[in-house]
Amino acid sequence: MDSIKELFTILLDSEKLIAYGGLSLLLIIIFSETGLFFGFIFPGDALLLTSGLLCSTENFDVNIYVLLIAVTAVAILGNITGYATGKYFGKRLFTKKDSFFFKKKHLEVTRNYFQKYGGVALIVGRFMPIVRTFAPIMAGATEFKFFKFNFYNVLGAIIWVWSLIPIGYFLGKQFPLLIHEVEYIFLFVAIVTSVIFILGYLKQKRKAKTEENRNIN
């Protein structure tokens, strides 16, 4: 039991994850978060910021351009995997029972978000926890055209990766002591992204309730 708790501690702590597994584990986690339905548990935004921050020091000996290209590639491949999952198993997911790794409400929120914003959801959703994981699945489930999907997929991956990692890298170069405050950066990013998701969720609920009242009247 203690070993399982330790594993989850490492997976949910961006600094420990990178220190423990290096670039390979970082890429696996990013792929999982953007391509597998249980990947929403991982802190993608914080991972990108932290990897950029550590890359500016000797704690993560990886060239910044290698890091950017590699993470962009797996973010694109992850979304393609999510799209394929949605295309072939989308209808089954809506009837799947809730579990620790799967919550139907996450799928419902993402569906509403995707129906409202279409392909743009694949770009904006990159910066939103949970939506980042389920948006490509929803694209496949709704049979969004694959060519069009990939346009937004690639564009979203580039904007997401090439903004957050360089921000972390710049902060690390300008303020080297931030390396000792990574947990606070992680907490800040987690709070901001969670607030964005919660506000979006509440907005969608209010909208759904309003439409339901209109239909009743």
Secondary structure, 3 states (H helix, E strand, C coil): CHHHHHHHHHHHCHHHHHHHHHHHHHHHHHHHHHHCHHHHHCCHHHHHHHHHHHHCCCCCCCCHHHHHHHHHHHHHHHHHHHHHHHHHHHHHHHHCCCECCECHHHHHHHHHHHHHHCCHHHHHHHHCCCHHHHHHHHHHHCCCCHHHHHHHHHHHHHHHHHHHHHHHHHHHHHCHHHHHHHHHHHHHHHHHHHHHHHHHHHHHHHHHHHHHHHHHC
